[in-house]
Amino acid sequence: MTHEGKSPAKIAVLEALSRLVLTRRSPQPPVADLLREAGIARSTFYEHFDGRDSALIEALEGPLSLLADAATGGADEARLSMLLDHFRENRRSAADLLSGPLAGRLRRRFSALIEQRLDREGGDLALDLANQQLAQIRLWLEGETRHSAARLATIMVAGAAALRAAYAELAKR
């Protein structure tokens, strides 16, 4: 995750959140624990975030960006495979994020990152790509598909390319 242009307090929160999520294997540690881990006051936290969920979405910006690259044809399949392995190692937390109360916000942020990368296409394609990619990951984490992370990365890249091609074909009609 890049911290360019972020305040020291914001960086402290994002890094503390990452540590807590990884050590507790829970995507939503209590704000009090987050403040203690970051070494900041509650008022400082709320200067930068509207709550724990917005901090979590921002902390996921790096992984979501990698997924958005894959969805839009700029994939680094090796890095995508490593990210998927990380999701599998933290399966419960990842599944909670993809299916729990934050799923809608996560999907909207992911869709926005995809849309930023698309040249001329817009919202519908970005949302369909986000839904496709997140559904594939969720099903994989739930054991519905039994691919290796590397194979899933290849499938995700190919699936996104096919969806983009279908949209391009429809635009010609």
C-alpha positions in Angstrom: 0.0 0.0 0.0 1.3 3.4 -0.9 1.2 6.1 1.8 2.1 9.0 -0.5 0.4 12.2 0.5 -1.2 10.7 3.7 -0.8 12.2 7.1 1.3 10.4 9.8 -1.9 9.8 11.8 -3.7 8.3 8.8 -0.8 6.0 8.0 -0.7 4.9 11.7 -4.4 3.9 11.5 -4.0 2.1 8.2 -1.0 0.2 9.4 -2.5 -0.6 12.8 -5.7 -1.8 11.0 -3.6 -4.1 8.8 -1.7 -5.5 11.8 -4.9 -6.1 13.8 -6.7 -7.8 10.9 -3.8 -10.1 10.2 -3.1 -11.0 13.8 -6.7 -11.5 14.9 -8.0 -12.8 11.5 -11.0 -10.5 11.9 -11.7 -7.8 9.3 -13.4 -5.5 11.9 -11.4 -4.9 15.1 -13.1 -2.6 17.6 -12.3 1.1 17.1 -10.9 1.2 20.7 -8.3 -1.5 19.8 -7.5 0.3 16.6 -6.9 3.6 18.4 -4.7 1.9 21.0 -2.7 0.0 18.3 -2.2 3.2 16.2 -1.4 5.3 19.3 -3.8 8.1 18.4 -6.8 9.7 20.0 -10.4 9.1 18.9 -10.8 12.7 17.6 -7.7 12.2 15.4 -9.1 9.1 14.0 -12.4 10.8 13.1 -10.5 13.7 11.4 -9.4 11.2 8.8 -12.2 8.6 8.7 -15.9 8.5 9.2 -15.6 5.2 10.9 -13.8 1.9 11.1 -15.4 0.7 7.8 -14.1 3.6 5.8 -10.6 3.0 7.2 -10.9 -0.7 6.2 -12.0 0.2 2.7 -9.1 2.5 2.4 -6.7 -0.1 3.8 -7.9 -2.4 1.0 -7.0 0.1 -1.7 -3.9 -1.8 -2.7 -5.5 -5.2 -3.2 -8.5 -3.7 -4.9 -6.2 -1.8 -7.3 -4.4 -5.1 -8.2 -7.8 -6.7 -8.8 -8.9 -3.7 -10.9 -5.7 -4.0 -13.0 -6.6 -7.6 -13.7 -10.2 -6.8 -14.6 -9.1 -4.1 -17.1 -6.3 -5.9 -18.9 -3.3 -4.7 -16.9 -2.9 -7.9 -14.9 0.3 -9.1 -13.3 -0.9 -12.7 -12.9 1.9 -13.6 -10.5 1.0 -10.8 -8.1 -2.7 -11.6 -8.5 -1.9 -15.2 -7.6 0.0 -14.1 -4.5 -2.9 -11.9 -3.5 -5.3 -14.8 -4.0 -3.1 -17.1 -1.8 -3.2 -14.4 0.9 -7.0 -14.3 0.7 -7.0 -18.1 1.0 -4.7 -18.0 4.1 -7.1 -15.5 5.6 -10.2 -17.2 4.2 -12.6 -16.3 7.0 -11.7 -12.6 7.0 -11.8 -12.4 3.2 -15.1 -14.3 3.0 -16.6 -11.9 5.7 -15.5 -8.9 3.5 -17.0 -10.4 0.4 -20.3 -11.5 1.9 -20.8 -9.5 5.0 -22.1 -6.0 5.7 -19.2 -4.3 4.0 -19.6 -6.2 0.7 -21.7 -3.5 -1.0 -19.2 -0.7 -0.1 -16.3 -2.9 -1.1 -17.9 -3.7 -4.5 -18.7 0.0 -5.2 -15.1 1.0 -4.4 -13.8 -1.8 -6.6 -16.1 -0.8 -9.4 -15.0 2.8 -9.1 -11.3 1.7 -9.4 -12.2 -0.3 -12.5 -14.1 2.6 -14.0 -11.0 4.8 -13.5 -9.0 2.4 -15.6 -11.4 2.1 -18.5 -10.9 4.5 -21.4 -14.4 5.1 -22.7 -16.7 2.5 -21.2 -18.5 3.3 -18.0 -20.5 2.2 -15.1 -22.3 -0.9 -16.3 -19.1 -2.6 -17.5 -17.2 -1.6 -14.4 -19.9 -2.9 -12.1 -20.2 -6.1 -14.1 -16.4 -6.7 -14.0 -16.4 -6.0 -10.2 -19.3 -8.4 -9.7 -17.6 -11.1 -11.9 -14.2 -10.8 -10.1 -15.6 -10.7 -6.6 -18.0 -13.6 -7.2 -15.2 -15.8 -8.6 -13.1 -15.1 -5.5 -16.0 -15.6 -3.1 -16.9 -19.0 -4.7 -13.3 -20.1 -4.6 -12.9 -19.2 -1.0 -16.1 -21.1 -0.2 -14.7 -24.2 -1.9 -17.2 -24.1 -4.8 -14.3 -24.1 -7.3 -11.1 -26.0 -6.6 -8.5 -24.2 -8.6 -5.1 -23.3 -7.5 -4.6 -19.5 -6.9 -2.5 -19.3 -10.1 -5.2 -21.0 -12.2 -7.9 -18.8 -10.6 -5.8 -15.7 -11.5 -5.6 -16.9 -15.1 -9.4 -17.6 -15.2 -10.2 -14.2 -13.7 -8.0 -12.4 -16.3 -9.5 -14.4 -19.2 -13.1 -13.9 -17.9 -12.6 -10.2 -17.6 -11.2 -10.0 -21.1 -14.2 -11.9 -22.4 -16.6 -9.6 -20.7 -14.9 -6.5 -22.0 -14.9 -8.1 -25.5 -18.7 -8.8 -25.2 -19.3 -5.2 -24.2 -17.2 -3.9 -27.1 -19.2 -6.2 -29.5 -22.5 -4.9 -28.2 -21.3 -1.3 -28.6 -20.9 -2.0 -32.3 -24.5 -3.0 -32.8 
